[in-house]
Amino acid sequence: MKSKIRQYVVDAFAGVPFRGNPAAVCLLDEWPSETLMRSIAAENNLSETAFAVPDGAAWGLRFFTPSDEIDLCGHATLGAAFAVLRLARPGADSVRFLARRGELVVRRAGDAFEMDFPAYEPRPLPVDEAMVRALGGVRPVAAARDRDLLFELEDEDAVRAFRPDGPALATLDATCVAITARARPGGGYDCVSRVFAPRIGIPEDPVTGSTHCLIAPYWSRRLGRSEIRAFQASARTGSLVATVDGPRVRISARAVLFSTAELEPVG
């Protein structure tokens, strides 16, 4: 691939720049080499770089962290949808992506976007001492897992005060590790969470769409309702609304363009 690559950085799960989770998005006519995609992702050093290529009426979509490829990323899907629906094909009402986790459909929803993802199954786990050690001595109220691990802590203050130990968290067998708690009454949210992924080069992810495919079903069962208003209490912060519908989770959120660039590929 010798032509320049147009890259967008989109702040996902936010309505203004410098909030939410920045994702780099490269829209291409054909797939570059895997080596080049990994090199671009490492150079960007954002939690995700997405590559999208037209595939008939849909777009192929792949996600790379600075160190690895993963099967699903919510904020990079949102960033890619923003790039397609606002910049590449502004007349379209929806976009269909083909990713390793399956088909992902994103639709316009006013000034936001609604993503349709496969739901994770929050299978309960007994809390053991290895978990407590990985959490720096914090004993969770409950634990559940699918691709990711989820730990419910005592309250919102415990989530906000948590100090992650990356090497300790990396001993847990999971792509992402989420800590979560019921939000304080009156704050406008049902749950508060933070997400860590040191195994794939992300000490703390600012806002994580894919892990809310686990967080939302977990809280949907705990609270007895399908719609969950979620807040991720990272340094940048971000919010979303997730609706659990059987095996699917619909996530609604806003996004904003931060920058555009032209990359000079070298391989």
C-alpha positions as CSV (number, residue, x, y, z in Angstrom):
1,M,0.0,0.0,0.0
2,K,1.7,3.2,-1.3
3,S,-1.1,5.8,-1.1
4,K,-1.5,8.0,2.0
5,I,-3.9,6.9,4.7
6,R,-6.4,9.3,6.0
7,Q,-6.8,9.0,9.8
8,Y,-9.3,10.5,12.1
9,V,-9.1,10.8,15.9
10,V,-12.6,10.7,17.4
11,D,-13.4,11.3,21.1
12,A,-16.1,8.7,21.7
13,F,-18.7,8.7,24.5
14,A,-18.4,12.5,24.7
15,G,-20.0,15.6,23.3
16,V,-17.0,17.8,23.5
17,P,-13.3,17.2,22.8
18,F,-10.8,16.1,25.5
19,R,-13.5,13.9,27.2
20,G,-14.6,10.3,26.6
21,N,-12.2,7.9,24.9
22,P,-10.1,8.9,21.8
23,A,-10.0,6.3,19.0
24,A,-7.9,6.6,15.9
25,V,-9.9,5.5,12.8
26,C,-8.3,4.7,9.4
27,L,-10.7,4.5,6.4
28,L,-9.1,2.6,3.5
29,D,-9.9,1.1,0.1
30,E,-8.1,-2.1,0.8
31,W,-6.5,-3.9,3.8
32,P,-2.9,-2.9,4.6
33,S,-0.5,-5.5,5.9
34,E,-1.1,-6.6,9.5
35,T,2.5,-5.5,10.2
36,L,1.6,-2.0,9.1
37,M,-1.7,-1.9,11.1
38,R,0.1,-3.0,14.3
39,S,2.8,-0.4,13.7
40,I,0.3,2.4,13.2
41,A,-1.5,1.3,16.4
42,A,1.7,1.2,18.4
43,E,2.7,4.6,17.0
44,N,-0.7,6.2,17.9
45,N,-0.4,4.7,21.4
46,L,-4.1,5.2,21.9
47,S,-6.1,2.4,23.6
48,E,-7.5,1.5,20.1
49,T,-6.9,2.2,16.4
50,A,-9.6,0.9,14.1
51,F,-9.2,0.0,10.4
52,A,-12.2,0.0,8.2
53,V,-12.4,-1.2,4.5
54,P,-15.6,-1.3,2.3
55,D,-17.0,-4.9,2.0
56,G,-20.0,-4.7,-0.4
57,A,-22.7,-2.8,1.4
58,A,-20.8,-3.2,4.7
59,W,-17.4,-2.3,6.1
60,G,-14.8,-4.7,7.4
61,L,-13.5,-3.6,10.8
62,R,-10.5,-4.5,12.8
63,F,-9.3,-3.2,16.2
64,F,-5.7,-2.9,17.5
65,T,-4.4,-1.8,20.8
66,P,-0.8,-0.6,21.0
67,S,0.3,-4.2,21.5
68,D,-2.4,-6.6,20.2
69,E,-5.5,-7.1,18.1
70,I,-8.8,-7.7,19.9
71,D,-12.2,-9.0,18.7
72,L,-14.5,-6.1,19.8
73,C,-14.1,-2.5,20.9
74,G,-17.0,-0.3,21.6
75,H,-15.4,3.2,21.5
76,A,-13.5,2.4,18.3
77,T,-16.7,1.1,16.7
78,L,-18.4,4.4,17.7
79,G,-15.4,6.3,16.3
80,A,-15.5,4.3,13.0
81,A,-19.3,5.0,12.7
82,F,-18.7,8.7,13.3
83,A,-16.1,8.7,10.5
84,V,-18.3,6.9,8.1
85,L,-21.7,8.5,8.8
86,R,-20.4,12.1,9.4
87,L,-17.5,12.2,7.0
88,A,-17.3,9.5,4.4
89,R,-21.0,8.8,3.7
90,P,-22.9,11.7,5.4
91,G,-26.2,10.8,3.7
92,A,-26.4,7.3,5.2
93,D,-28.6,6.6,8.3
94,S,-26.7,3.5,9.4
95,V,-23.5,1.5,8.8
96,R,-22.9,-2.2,9.1
97,F,-19.5,-3.4,10.2
98,L,-18.2,-7.0,9.9
99,A,-15.8,-7.7,12.8
100,R,-14.3,-10.7,14.4
101,R,-17.1,-10.8,17.0
102,G,-19.8,-10.7,14.3
103,E,-21.9,-8.1,12.6
104,L,-22.1,-4.6,14.3
105,V,-24.8,-2.2,13.2
106,V,-24.6,1.5,14.2
107,R,-27.5,3.9,13.5
108,R,-27.9,7.6,13.8
109,A,-30.0,8.6,16.9
110,G,-30.4,12.4,16.7
111,D,-27.1,13.9,17.7
112,A,-25.9,10.5,19.0
113,F,-25.3,7.0,17.6
114,E,-26.8,3.7,18.7
115,M,-24.6,0.6,18.5
116,D,-26.0,-2.9,18.4
117,F,-23.6,-5.4,20.0
118,P,-23.7,-9.0,21.2
119,A,-24.3,-9.2,24.9
120,Y,-21.8,-10.9,27.2
121,E,-23.1,-13.4,29.7
122,P,-22.2,-12.3,33.3
123,R,-21.5,-15.8,34.7
124,P,-21.1,-15.6,38.5
125,L,-17.7,-16.5,40.0
126,P,-16.7,-17.2,43.6
127,V,-14.4,-14.5,45.0
128,D,-11.0,-16.1,45.8
129,E,-7.8,-14.8,47.3
130,A,-6.1,-14.5,43.9
131,M,-8.7,-11.9,43.0
132,V,-8.3,-10.0,46.2
133,R,-4.5,-9.9,45.7
134,A,-4.9,-8.7,42.2
135,L,-7.2,-5.9,43.4
136,G,-4.6,-4.8,45.9
137,G,-6.4,-6.3,48.9
138,V,-9.8,-5.0,48.0
139,R,-12.4,-7.7,48.5
140,P,-15.3,-7.4,45.9
141,V,-18.9,-7.9,46.8
142,A,-19.3,-10.2,43.8
143,A,-17.5,-11.3,40.6
144,A,-18.7,-12.4,37.1
145,R,-17.0,-13.1,33.8
146,D,-17.3,-13.6,30.1
147,R,-14.5,-12.3,27.9
148,D,-13.8,-9.8,30.6
149,L,-13.9,-10.0,34.4
150,L,-16.3,-7.8,36.4
151,F,-15.9,-7.1,40.1
152,E,-18.7,-5.3,42.0
153,L,-17.3,-3.2,44.8
154,E,-19.1,-1.9,47.9
155,D,-20.0,1.6,46.6
156,E,-19.2,4.3,44.2
157,D,-16.5,5.8,46.5
158,A,-14.6,2.5,46.4
159,V,-14.6,2.5,42.6
160,R,-13.3,6.1,42.4
161,A,-10.7,5.5,45.1
162,F,-9.3,2.3,43.7
163,R,-5.6,2.4,42.8
164,P,-4.7,-0.2,40.1
165,D,-1.6,-2.3,40.2
166,G,-1.1,-3.1,36.5
167,P,1.2,-6.2,37.0
168,A,-1.2,-7.6,39.6
169,L,-4.3,-7.1,37.5
170,A,-2.5,-8.7,34.5
171,T,-2.3,-12.0,36.5
172,L,-6.1,-12.3,36.0
173,D,-7.2,-14.3,33.0
174,A,-9.2,-11.6,31.2
175,T,-8.9,-9.2,28.3
176,C,-10.4,-6.4,30.5
177,V,-10.9,-6.1,34.2
178,A,-13.9,-3.9,35.3
179,I,-14.7,-2.7,38.7
180,T,-18.2,-1.4,39.2
181,A,-20.7,-0.3,41.8
182,R,-24.2,1.1,42.0
183,A,-24.1,4.9,41.5
184,R,-25.1,7.3,44.3
185,P,-28.8,8.2,44.3
186,G,-29.6,11.4,42.5
187,G,-26.5,11.5,40.2
188,G,-28.4,10.5,37.1
189,Y,-26.7,7.2,36.6
190,D,-27.4,3.6,37.6
191,C,-23.8,2.4,37.8
192,V,-20.2,3.7,38.0
193,S,-17.3,1.7,36.6
194,R,-13.6,1.7,35.7
195,V,-11.9,-0.6,33.3
196,F,-8.3,-1.8,33.1
197,A,-6.6,-3.9,30.4
198,P,-2.8,-4.2,31.2
199,R,-2.6,-7.5,29.4
200,I,-3.2,-5.7,26.1
201,G,-1.2,-2.6,26.8
202,I,-4.0,-0.4,28.3
203,P,-3.3,0.5,32.0
204,E,-6.8,2.2,32.3
205,D,-9.3,2.6,29.5
206,P,-11.1,6.0,29.6
207,V,-14.5,4.7,28.5
208,T,-15.1,1.1,27.3
209,G,-18.0,0.2,25.1
210,S,-17.3,-3.5,24.8
211,T,-17.0,-4.1,28.5
212,H,-20.4,-2.5,29.0
213,C,-21.7,-5.5,27.0
214,L,-20.9,-7.3,30.3
215,I,-21.5,-4.4,32.8
216,A,-25.0,-3.6,31.4
217,P,-26.4,-7.2,31.5
218,Y,-24.9,-7.5,35.0
219,W,-26.7,-4.4,36.3
220,S,-29.8,-5.1,34.3
221,R,-30.2,-8.3,36.3
222,R,-29.3,-6.7,39.6
223,L,-31.7,-3.7,39.1
224,G,-34.5,-5.6,37.2
225,R,-34.7,-3.3,34.2
226,S,-33.4,-3.3,30.7
227,E,-32.1,0.3,30.3
228,I,-28.9,1.2,32.2
229,R,-27.4,4.7,32.4
230,A,-23.7,4.2,33.0
231,F,-20.8,6.4,33.9
232,Q,-17.1,5.5,33.6
233,A,-15.1,7.3,36.3
234,S,-11.8,7.6,34.5
235,A,-9.7,10.8,34.5
236,R,-11.4,11.8,31.2
237,T,-14.8,10.5,32.2
238,G,-17.6,9.4,29.8
239,S,-21.2,8.2,29.8
240,L,-23.5,6.0,27.8
241,V,-27.0,4.5,27.8
242,A,-27.2,0.7,27.4
243,T,-30.4,-1.2,26.6
244,V,-30.2,-5.0,27.2
245,D,-32.4,-6.9,24.8
246,G,-31.9,-10.7,25.2
247,P,-28.6,-11.6,23.5
248,R,-28.0,-8.0,22.3
249,V,-27.0,-4.8,23.9
250,R,-27.8,-1.4,22.3
251,I,-25.4,1.3,23.4
252,S,-26.3,5.0,22.7
253,A,-23.6,7.7,23.0
254,R,-22.2,10.8,21.3
255,A,-18.8,11.4,19.7
256,V,-16.9,14.4,18.4
257,L,-14.0,14.8,15.9
258,F,-10.7,15.8,17.4
259,S,-8.3,15.7,14.5
260,T,-7.6,14.5,10.9
261,A,-4.2,13.5,9.6
262,E,-2.5,11.9,6.5
263,L,-0.2,9.0,7.3
264,E,2.8,8.1,5.1
265,P,2.9,4.3,5.2
266,V,6.2,2.5,5.0
267,G,5.2,-1.1,4.5
